[in-house]
Amino acid sequence: MTESARSDGQLEAVLRRGQFAVTAETSPTATTDADAAVRRAAPLKGLADAVNVTDGAGARAQLSPLVAAGCLAQAGIEPVLQLTGRDRNRLALQGDLLGAAALGIPNLLCLTGDAADSGDEPETKGVFDLDGTGLVRRAAEMRDAGTLGSGRKIDGPPRFLIGAADLPIDPPADWQPTSLQKKIDAGADFIQTQYCYDMDLCRRYLARLGDFGIPERLHILIGIGPLKSARQARWMRDNLFGVDISDTIVDRLEGAADAEAEGRRVCVEIIEQLQDIAGVAGVHLMAPHGEAAAAAVIEESGILRRRA
């Protein structure tokens, strides 16, 4: 990762300096108030290196993530624009990528997207012209070659740090990170993972990625989040694929006088452990409707103080 900078963003600058990066997440609502997205993300300003703006999470309509991310950029909150292949064909996706560059959005997270019929309008038809890897490749070609898929030249090629997603697993003996390698080959610069609360599993996952030289090829941000209650922890464990939350954590939340404060403490403890795991470049905080809780975790973790 010695190439010239991909973007003009803070997230990339932090990662290139080898500092422990922290990103967070916000989800626009079904609103016509563009400033609402800024108000939701405001607690994270000056704390998170960048804030993901989700794209129809859960296959539900919301304020355009491109509009919301542009509003965050104007307000001095660096966005990571999430784009899925679920809702747009490659022409529309390329148009949104050009729009993102025009709005000064420096970071992307390219995803396939949840199933179109899994949300609150199950009659929805998915597009899926490009999957997450295909979208990474198209964004990288626009950035690096300065051309659209047709070969037409772009007037002022975009500058993006391009991200993708991955799921930490406990790797079997014969497991190879084939999907992740394809995303890297397509042009991914970083990944943000699904929630990971099992640090022993995380160490084994990173060790196997290290066997393939992956941490030298892209930046790995491990996903975690402050849990609000034992009930939420159980629901996530039972309903989110690949998420394992131990009985120890659930019991801590169950027995706490203030479950939300305890959930933040668990998150801070995990951040401390992640900083000692080889190959981990940072953390991605996810908390549905929990921007303030994520901001509190960043402050309580002392990440920014240690950089100073």
GUFI-157800 format. One record per residue (C-alpha): residue in one letter; x, y, z. Coordinates in nm, 3 decimals, padded with zeros to 5 digits, always signed. Each point is the difference from the previous one (the first is absolute). Example, Ala and Ser with C-alpha at 12.3 -4.5 7.8 and 13.67 -1.06 7.14 Angstrom:
# GUFI-157800
A, +01.230, -00.450, +00.780;
S, +00.137, +00.344, -00.066;
END
This chain:
# GUFI-157800
M, +00.000, +00.000, +00.000;
T, +00.265, +00.244, -00.114;
E, -00.195, +00.145, -00.295;
S, -00.089, +00.366, -00.017;
A, -00.305, +00.112, +00.191;
R, -00.332, -00.110, -00.146;
S, -00.204, +00.282, +00.153;
D, +00.026, +00.326, +00.188;
G, -00.173, -00.138, +00.309;
Q, +00.098, -00.022, +00.364;
L, -00.081, -00.370, +00.019;
E, +00.263, -00.085, -00.258;
A, +00.251, +00.237, +00.161;
V, -00.045, -00.170, +00.340;
L, +00.033, -00.346, -00.154;
R, +00.309, +00.092, -00.200;
R, +00.168, +00.134, +00.316;
G, -00.059, -00.338, +00.163;
Q, -00.223, +00.148, +00.269;
F, -00.296, -00.193, +00.137;
A, -00.298, +00.125, -00.200;
V, -00.359, +00.025, +00.119;
T, -00.305, +00.022, -00.220;
A, -00.364, +00.003, +00.101;
E, -00.336, -00.017, -00.169;
T, -00.320, +00.196, -00.048;
S, -00.322, -00.094, -00.178;
P, -00.213, +00.272, -00.160;
T, -00.372, -00.024, +00.065;
A, -00.300, +00.043, -00.231;
T, +00.009, +00.379, +00.011;
T, +00.009, +00.301, -00.231;
D, +00.209, +00.191, +00.255;
A, +00.354, -00.027, -00.132;
D, +00.137, +00.158, +00.318;
A, -00.140, -00.292, +00.200;
A, +00.288, -00.218, -00.119;
V, +00.248, +00.256, +00.131;
R, -00.174, +00.024, +00.336;
R, +00.004, -00.379, +00.037;
A, +00.372, -00.023, -00.074;
A, +00.097, +00.316, +00.191;
P, +00.114, -00.183, +00.320;
L, +00.271, -00.170, -00.209;
K, +00.150, +00.320, -00.140;
G, +00.363, +00.034, +00.106;
L, +00.002, -00.354, +00.143;
A, -00.049, -00.251, -00.283;
D, +00.248, +00.018, -00.285;
A, -00.291, -00.062, -00.236;
V, -00.370, -00.086, +00.027;
N, -00.171, -00.257, -00.220;
V, -00.330, +00.108, -00.153;
T, -00.204, -00.314, -00.058;
D, -00.179, -00.074, -00.327;
G, -00.350, -00.129, +00.064;
A, +00.105, -00.219, +00.293;
G, -00.241, -00.287, +00.055;
A, -00.142, +00.062, -00.351;
R, -00.199, +00.302, +00.120;
A, -00.038, +00.332, -00.182;
Q, +00.177, +00.299, +00.154;
L, +00.143, +00.337, -00.091;
S, +00.248, -00.049, -00.283;
P, +00.338, -00.097, +00.149;
L, +00.169, +00.214, -00.264;
V, -00.192, +00.307, +00.117;
A, +00.057, -00.084, +00.368;
A, +00.373, -00.062, -00.052;
G, +00.032, +00.326, -00.190;
C, -00.167, +00.185, +00.288;
L, +00.242, -00.160, +00.248;
A, +00.298, +00.102, -00.213;
Q, -00.122, +00.360, -00.011;
A, -00.041, -00.006, +00.379;
G, +00.360, -00.113, +00.055;
I, -00.084, -00.364, +00.077;
E, +00.196, -00.228, -00.234;
P, -00.235, -00.257, -00.153;
V, +00.042, -00.352, -00.127;
L, -00.269, -00.035, -00.266;
Q, -00.151, -00.346, -00.003;
L, -00.128, -00.113, -00.339;
T, -00.174, -00.329, -00.076;
G, -00.061, -00.173, -00.329;
R, -00.348, -00.094, +00.115;
D, -00.186, +00.312, -00.114;
R, +00.188, +00.138, -00.302;
N, +00.146, -00.123, -00.324;
R, +00.358, +00.079, -00.096;
L, -00.097, +00.321, -00.180;
A, -00.170, +00.142, +00.308;
L, +00.282, -00.117, +00.225;
Q, +00.260, +00.172, -00.216;
G, -00.209, +00.316, +00.007;
D, -00.011, -00.015, +00.380;
L, +00.376, -00.053, +00.013;
L, +00.056, +00.309, -00.213;
G, -00.243, +00.187, +00.222;
A, +00.183, -00.112, +00.312;
A, +00.328, +00.133, -00.137;
A, -00.167, +00.327, -00.095;
L, -00.126, +00.036, +00.358;
G, +00.344, -00.061, +00.149;
I, -00.078, -00.342, +00.148;
P, +00.337, -00.175, +00.039;
N, -00.099, -00.352, +00.112;
L, -00.219, -00.281, -00.133;
L, -00.126, -00.329, +00.139;
C, -00.114, -00.221, -00.286;
L, -00.259, -00.264, +00.088;
T, -00.229, -00.245, -00.174;
G, -00.288, +00.094, +00.233;
D, -00.264, -00.181, +00.200;
A, -00.260, -00.201, -00.191;
A, -00.248, +00.242, -00.157;
D, -00.303, -00.188, +00.136;
S, +00.129, -00.013, +00.358;
G, -00.118, +00.349, +00.096;
D, -00.336, +00.164, +00.057;
E, -00.093, -00.003, -00.370;
P, +00.048, -00.369, -00.086;
E, -00.132, +00.044, -00.355;
T, +00.319, +00.195, -00.080;
K, +00.208, -00.137, -00.288;
G, +00.376, +00.001, +00.039;
V, +00.233, +00.115, -00.277;
F, +00.337, -00.154, +00.096;
D, +00.159, +00.100, -00.332;
L, +00.328, +00.019, +00.192;
D, +00.079, -00.181, +00.324;
G, +00.225, +00.148, +00.267;
T, +00.318, -00.122, -00.169;
G, -00.117, +00.122, -00.339;
L, -00.077, +00.341, +00.147;
V, +00.347, +00.017, +00.157;
R, +00.149, -00.079, -00.339;
R, -00.206, +00.263, -00.181;
A, +00.081, +00.270, +00.257;
A, +00.372, -00.087, -00.019;
E, -00.003, +00.017, -00.380;
M, -00.167, +00.341, +00.011;
R, +00.263, +00.120, +00.246;
D, +00.313, -00.160, -00.142;
A, -00.069, -00.006, -00.375;
G, -00.224, +00.307, -00.006;
T, -00.258, -00.178, -00.214;
L, -00.356, -00.125, +00.021;
G, -00.086, -00.361, -00.073;
S, -00.056, +00.090, -00.365;
G, +00.354, +00.135, -00.027;
R, -00.114, +00.364, -00.013;
K, +00.238, +00.237, +00.174;
I, -00.104, +00.172, +00.321;
D, +00.061, +00.374, +00.023;
G, +00.182, +00.012, +00.335;
P, +00.028, -00.362, +00.122;
P, -00.132, -00.058, +00.353;
R, +00.229, -00.049, +00.298;
F, -00.136, -00.265, +00.234;
L, +00.120, -00.226, +00.277;
I, -00.196, -00.312, -00.089;
G, -00.132, -00.239, +00.263;
A, -00.174, -00.335, +00.009;
A, -00.150, -00.225, +00.267;
D, +00.108, -00.330, +00.149;
L, -00.115, -00.247, +00.265;
P, +00.254, -00.112, +00.264;
I, -00.014, -00.377, +00.035;
D, +00.179, -00.268, +00.196;
P, +00.194, -00.137, -00.298;
P, +00.000, -00.376, -00.060;
A, +00.335, -00.155, -00.081;
D, -00.059, +00.014, -00.377;
W, -00.168, +00.341, -00.010;
Q, +00.127, +00.265, -00.240;
P, -00.121, +00.362, -00.013;
T, -00.104, -00.031, -00.364;
S, -00.282, +00.254, +00.010;
L, +00.216, +00.259, +00.172;
Q, +00.288, -00.057, -00.241;
K, -00.239, +00.068, -00.290;
K, -00.102, +00.330, +00.158;
I, +00.364, +00.099, +00.044;
D, +00.079, -00.093, -00.359;
A, -00.301, +00.208, -00.109;
G, +00.147, +00.305, +00.175;
A, -00.118, +00.005, +00.363;
D, +00.220, +00.210, +00.230;
F, -00.167, -00.091, +00.331;
I, -00.264, -00.224, +00.149;
Q, -00.247, +00.047, +00.280;
T, -00.119, -00.325, +00.154;
Q, -00.321, -00.129, +00.153;
Y, -00.025, +00.022, +00.380;
C, +00.271, -00.202, +00.175;
Y, -00.013, -00.036, +00.379;
D, +00.215, -00.316, +00.024;
M, +00.360, +00.112, +00.019;
D, +00.144, -00.352, -00.014;
L, -00.187, -00.056, -00.326;
C, +00.120, +00.341, -00.121;
R, +00.362, -00.093, +00.070;
R, -00.035, -00.326, -00.194;
Y, -00.172, +00.178, -00.289;
L, +00.274, +00.267, -00.019;
A, +00.272, -00.261, +00.030;
R, -00.139, -00.187, -00.298;
L, -00.033, +00.320, -00.201;
G, +00.362, +00.067, +00.094;
D, +00.099, -00.335, -00.150;
F, -00.124, +00.135, -00.334;
G, +00.164, +00.341, +00.042;
I, -00.336, +00.177, +00.003;
P, +00.070, +00.255, +00.278;
E, +00.285, +00.131, -00.216;
R, -00.239, +00.048, -00.293;
L, -00.291, +00.181, +00.165;
H, -00.111, +00.154, +00.329;
I, -00.224, -00.212, +00.226;
L, -00.254, +00.167, +00.228;
I, -00.178, -00.237, +00.237;
G, -00.369, +00.063, +00.063;
I, -00.134, +00.028, +00.354;
G, -00.265, +00.204, +00.174;
P, -00.125, +00.108, +00.343;
L, -00.274, -00.238, +00.111;
K, -00.304, +00.153, +00.171;
S, -00.131, -00.305, +00.184;
A, +00.022, -00.373, +00.046;
R, -00.315, -00.029, -00.211;
Q, +00.166, +00.179, -00.290;
A, +00.311, -00.217, +00.033;
R, -00.209, -00.318, -00.015;
W, -00.193, +00.127, -00.300;
M, +00.320, +00.081, -00.188;
R, +00.147, -00.339, +00.086;
D, -00.312, -00.178, -00.119;
N, -00.081, +00.205, -00.311;
L, +00.318, +00.149, -00.148;
F, +00.196, -00.251, -00.203;
G, +00.352, -00.057, +00.129;
V, -00.042, +00.205, +00.321;
D, +00.100, -00.182, +00.320;
I, -00.048, +00.176, +00.332;
S, +00.114, -00.205, +00.298;
D, -00.214, -00.086, +00.302;
T, +00.257, +00.192, +00.206;
I, -00.085, +00.324, -00.180;
V, -00.373, -00.070, +00.017;
D, +00.025, -00.070, +00.373;
R, +00.193, +00.324, +00.056;
L, -00.277, +00.195, -00.169;
E, -00.270, -00.192, +00.184;
G, +00.152, +00.069, +00.339;
A, +00.101, +00.364, -00.055;
A, -00.179, +00.282, +00.177;
D, +00.048, +00.205, -00.317;
A, +00.002, -00.237, -00.297;
E, +00.083, +00.269, -00.257;
A, +00.305, +00.117, +00.198;
E, +00.109, -00.362, +00.037;
G, -00.043, -00.051, -00.375;
R, +00.231, +00.294, -00.064;
R, +00.256, -00.145, +00.245;
V, -00.006, -00.331, -00.187;
C, +00.058, +00.189, -00.324;
V, +00.291, +00.198, +00.145;
E, +00.161, -00.320, +00.130;
I, -00.027, -00.157, -00.344;
I, +00.159, +00.307, -00.161;
E, +00.293, -00.033, +00.242;
Q, +00.048, -00.362, -00.105;
L, -00.034, +00.076, -00.370;
Q, +00.285, +00.248, +00.016;
D, +00.232, -00.287, +00.097;
I, -00.105, -00.238, -00.280;
A, +00.240, -00.004, -00.293;
G, -00.164, +00.109, -00.323;
V, -00.286, +00.198, +00.152;
A, +00.008, +00.356, -00.136;
G, -00.297, +00.132, +00.192;
V, -00.355, -00.048, +00.114;
H, -00.339, +00.062, -00.158;
L, -00.273, +00.088, +00.252;
M, -00.355, -00.098, -00.088;
A, -00.291, +00.097, +00.222;
P, -00.349, +00.031, -00.153;
H, -00.129, +00.344, +00.099;
G, +00.302, +00.014, +00.230;
E, +00.225, +00.273, -00.134;
A, +00.028, +00.156, +00.347;
A, +00.088, -00.336, +00.156;
A, +00.269, -00.058, -00.262;
A, +00.140, +00.347, +00.068;
A, +00.012, -00.079, +00.373;
V, +00.192, -00.321, -00.070;
I, +00.258, +00.189, -00.204;
E, +00.048, +00.251, +00.282;
E, +00.014, -00.268, +00.270;
S, +00.248, -00.211, -00.199;
G, +00.258, +00.278, -00.012;
I, +00.093, -00.076, -00.363;
L, +00.036, +00.365, -00.094;
R, +00.195, +00.089, +00.316;
R, +00.255, -00.268, -00.079;
R, +00.055, +00.149, -00.344;
A, +00.084, +00.344, +00.137;
END
